[in-house]
Amino acid sequence: MRSFAIVCLLALLAACAPKAKTSNQDVFTTIDTNNDGKLSMEEVLKASKHPNKDAVRSRFEMMDSTTDGYLDRQEFDVWRGLDDDTSRMF
């Protein structure tokens, strides 16, 4: 009985443990569905979990420092590091 209680306690602790944050590289690779090494507005909008797509569009345009209509890995990493709301968009 005692062993069962310990196993249950360990399972409960594991379920409550904070999940590891997904790395920017993993997120970038997942969003880059055509594997061209850059993110289009369409790819970002499809992948975004944010309910306000206009906010996502605005942020995309702000982060596109080269104004080429795409986010490269560096631009995306800057975006993801801005704030908690941004990191939860994907």
Secondary structure, 3 states (H helix, E strand, C coil): CHHHHHHHHHHHHHHHCCCCCCCHHHHHHHHCCCCCCCEEHHHHHHHCCCCCHHHHHHHHHHHCCCCCCEECHHHHHHHHCCCHHHHCCC
